[in-house]
Amino acid sequence: MAHGLFWNAVPKSEAEYAPLDQGCSCDEDEGADRFPTRRSGWSQTTKRLVQVFVVSQLIVLPAGAVIWWLNRQAPMNMYLKKVSSYSPLLNQIEIPMTLRFDEPQTLSGGGGGDMTWGSRPNQEIDRMWEEITSESSIPVTESDVIAMKKDPSVAAMLPEEYQTGNEKTYLGHALVFHRLHCLNYIRKALYKDYYYPNGTEEVPMHEHHIAHCIAMVLDHITCAGDPGVYACVPKTPNAPLINPPCLPLGGLLLYAEPSLTVASQVYQWYDHTDIPLPDANTWGKCWDFKQFRKDFDKIALKDLNPFQMVKPPGAKSVTEHNNLQEVIYKTAQEKTHKNS
């Protein structure tokens, strides 16, 4: 009964029951269109949704990757590490870089490198040098020592109160301050009447110390190098030779340390001379040394005097013949023996 009611309710179309051999009119086609296939409609919608999703992902994912790349935090001292041997400091201090104008041929005033540093000494100049050469030790871990290609078995281990974490901690020193100390020692030797009024005979290993410091400065210059340009000046008649003849520099590849400053010098015309002279006042990308010093002091062991540490019994040690440290130690022992 219900089945009959259903069929009675559905309007009949002649097209539904037309014999196969009869043609189909346009009206009949329109009648057929009144009953679209629902499955086909959902299929088209799904396809469109998938297309929209794919297109949106093609836009969103690359855009997100670009945003992440721009906002990501670069590793500490990433570029300095590429041109440096391993140093624990590069993992502890973000080395600040700054654009600096140095004036080494300016007698006074000027920027961070004027001739005041090498002028005749006085209390103010001594204070300036003391600020940048005062040395402090730093803690270095066993893995740091190994990464520096050193043997931790002969390294001086720090006392228990200075140990950090679960790794053995040793006594370290920042090389930059050793080099500054050496430069200052050479400076003092230049003004020996001021710093050594009683002569240098009683200064332990004074000449050896100077030779060592010259070697330290030389090692740094030939290691860090500087691709700055310094042109040659041909000797003109009746004119002094301003610079020695320049040697041709081939394809030198020098290891670059974090302290490398790349600068170029040019020759200029000056009012007081008819020949060009080099302008040594240059711009360079340099450490912000004052800020570095502040950050270094935060990790330095200022209350530790390395020379008050005593080698524990049974500690492994290394022997180096004709080494400066060994000579100084023996000289100090002899001096102590004579005075006793």
TAKA-V312276 format. One record per backbone hydrogen bond with DSSP energy under -0.5 kcal/mol. NH is the residue of the N-H (numbers start at 1). CO is the residue of the C=O. E is the energy in kcal/mol with one decimal. If there is no record, write none. Layout:
nh->NH co->CO e->E
nh->NH co->CO e->E
This chain:
nh->5 co->1 e->-2.3
nh->6 co->2 e->-2.2
nh->7 co->3 e->-1.7
nh->8 co->4 e->-2.0
nh->9 co->5 e->-1.7
nh->10 co->6 e->-1.1
nh->11 co->9 e->-0.6
nh->16 co->13 e->-1.2
nh->17 co->13 e->-0.8
nh->17 co->14 e->-0.7
nh->18 co->15 e->-0.6
nh->22 co->19 e->-1.6
nh->29 co->25 e->-1.7
nh->30 co->26 e->-2.2
nh->31 co->27 e->-1.9
nh->32 co->28 e->-1.9
nh->33 co->29 e->-1.7
nh->34 co->30 e->-0.6
nh->34 co->31 e->-0.9
nh->35 co->32 e->-1.5
nh->38 co->36 e->-0.7
nh->41 co->37 e->-1.3
nh->42 co->38 e->-1.9
nh->43 co->39 e->-1.6
nh->44 co->40 e->-1.6
nh->45 co->41 e->-1.7
nh->46 co->42 e->-2.3
nh->47 co->43 e->-2.0
nh->48 co->44 e->-2.0
nh->49 co->45 e->-2.3
nh->50 co->46 e->-2.4
nh->51 co->47 e->-2.4
nh->52 co->48 e->-2.5
nh->53 co->49 e->-2.4
nh->54 co->50 e->-2.6
nh->55 co->51 e->-2.5
nh->56 co->52 e->-2.4
nh->57 co->53 e->-2.2
nh->58 co->54 e->-2.2
nh->59 co->55 e->-1.1
nh->60 co->56 e->-3.4
nh->61 co->57 e->-2.1
nh->63 co->59 e->-1.6
nh->64 co->60 e->-2.9
nh->65 co->61 e->-2.4
nh->66 co->62 e->-2.3
nh->67 co->63 e->-2.3
nh->68 co->64 e->-2.5
nh->69 co->65 e->-2.4
nh->70 co->66 e->-2.3
nh->71 co->67 e->-1.9
nh->72 co->68 e->-1.1
nh->74 co->72 e->-0.7
nh->78 co->75 e->-1.5
nh->81 co->77 e->-2.4
nh->82 co->78 e->-0.8
nh->83 co->79 e->-0.7
nh->83 co->80 e->-0.9
nh->84 co->81 e->-0.9
nh->90 co->87 e->-1.1
nh->91 co->88 e->-1.5
nh->92 co->89 e->-1.2
nh->93 co->89 e->-2.7
nh->95 co->93 e->-1.0
nh->96 co->94 e->-0.6
nh->98 co->286 e->-3.0
nh->100 co->98 e->-0.6
nh->100 co->284 e->-3.0
nh->102 co->100 e->-0.7
nh->102 co->282 e->-2.7
nh->106 co->103 e->-1.8
nh->107 co->105 e->-0.5
nh->114 co->111 e->-0.7
nh->115 co->103 e->-0.6
nh->115 co->106 e->-2.4
nh->117 co->114 e->-1.4
nh->118 co->115 e->-1.2
nh->119 co->116 e->-1.2
nh->126 co->122 e->-2.4
nh->127 co->123 e->-2.1
nh->128 co->124 e->-2.0
nh->129 co->125 e->-2.3
nh->130 co->126 e->-2.3
nh->131 co->127 e->-1.8
nh->132 co->128 e->-1.1
nh->133 co->129 e->-1.7
nh->134 co->130 e->-1.5
nh->137 co->301 e->-0.6
nh->138 co->172 e->-2.1
nh->139 co->299 e->-0.5
nh->140 co->170 e->-2.3
nh->142 co->168 e->-1.5
nh->145 co->141 e->-2.2
nh->146 co->142 e->-2.2
nh->147 co->143 e->-2.3
nh->148 co->144 e->-1.6
nh->149 co->146 e->-2.0
nh->150 co->145 e->-2.1
nh->152 co->150 e->-0.7
nh->154 co->151 e->-1.3
nh->155 co->152 e->-0.7
nh->157 co->155 e->-0.7
nh->158 co->169 e->-2.2
nh->162 co->159 e->-2.0
nh->163 co->160 e->-1.4
nh->167 co->164 e->-0.9
nh->170 co->140 e->-4.0
nh->171 co->156 e->-2.6
nh->172 co->138 e->-2.7
nh->174 co->136 e->-0.6
nh->177 co->174 e->-0.9
nh->178 co->174 e->-1.0
nh->179 co->175 e->-2.2
nh->180 co->176 e->-1.8
nh->181 co->177 e->-2.2
nh->182 co->178 e->-2.1
nh->183 co->179 e->-2.5
nh->184 co->180 e->-2.2
nh->185 co->181 e->-2.2
nh->186 co->182 e->-2.3
nh->187 co->183 e->-1.9
nh->188 co->184 e->-2.4
nh->189 co->185 e->-1.9
nh->190 co->186 e->-1.5
nh->191 co->187 e->-1.3
nh->192 co->189 e->-0.9
nh->194 co->191 e->-0.9
nh->195 co->191 e->-2.0
nh->196 co->192 e->-3.1
nh->199 co->196 e->-2.0
nh->203 co->200 e->-1.1
nh->204 co->202 e->-0.7
nh->206 co->203 e->-1.4
nh->209 co->205 e->-2.6
nh->210 co->206 e->-2.2
nh->211 co->207 e->-2.5
nh->212 co->208 e->-2.6
nh->213 co->209 e->-2.4
nh->214 co->210 e->-2.5
nh->215 co->211 e->-2.0
nh->216 co->212 e->-2.1
nh->217 co->213 e->-2.3
nh->218 co->214 e->-2.6
nh->219 co->215 e->-2.8
nh->220 co->216 e->-1.9
nh->221 co->217 e->-2.3
nh->222 co->218 e->-2.6
nh->223 co->219 e->-1.3
nh->224 co->220 e->-3.2
nh->225 co->220 e->-0.5
nh->225 co->221 e->-2.0
nh->234 co->232 e->-0.6
nh->239 co->236 e->-1.8
nh->242 co->240 e->-1.1
nh->250 co->248 e->-0.7
nh->252 co->250 e->-2.5
nh->254 co->252 e->-0.6
nh->257 co->255 e->-0.5
nh->260 co->257 e->-2.0
nh->262 co->260 e->-0.5
nh->263 co->261 e->-0.6
nh->265 co->229 e->-2.7
nh->266 co->279 e->-0.6
nh->268 co->277 e->-2.9
nh->273 co->270 e->-1.1
nh->277 co->268 e->-2.3
nh->279 co->266 e->-2.8
nh->280 co->278 e->-0.9
nh->282 co->102 e->-0.9
nh->282 co->280 e->-0.8
nh->284 co->100 e->-2.3
nh->286 co->98 e->-2.9
nh->286 co->284 e->-0.9
nh->288 co->96 e->-2.8
nh->289 co->287 e->-1.5
nh->292 co->288 e->-2.5
nh->293 co->289 e->-2.7
nh->294 co->290 e->-1.8
nh->295 co->291 e->-2.4
nh->296 co->292 e->-2.8
nh->297 co->293 e->-2.3
nh->298 co->294 e->-0.7
nh->299 co->295 e->-0.6
nh->299 co->296 e->-1.4
nh->300 co->296 e->-1.2
nh->301 co->137 e->-3.4
nh->302 co->300 e->-1.2
nh->304 co->301 e->-1.4
nh->305 co->303 e->-0.5
nh->306 co->304 e->-0.7
nh->308 co->305 e->-2.1
nh->309 co->306 e->-1.4
nh->315 co->312 e->-1.8
nh->323 co->320 e->-0.9
nh->327 co->323 e->-2.3
nh->328 co->324 e->-2.7
nh->329 co->325 e->-2.1
nh->330 co->326 e->-2.4
nh->331 co->327 e->-2.6
nh->332 co->328 e->-2.4
nh->333 co->329 e->-2.1
nh->334 co->330 e->-2.5
nh->335 co->331 e->-2.4
nh->336 co->332 e->-2.1
nh->337 co->333 e->-2.3
nh->338 co->334 e->-2.3
nh->339 co->335 e->-1.7
nh->340 co->336 e->-0.8
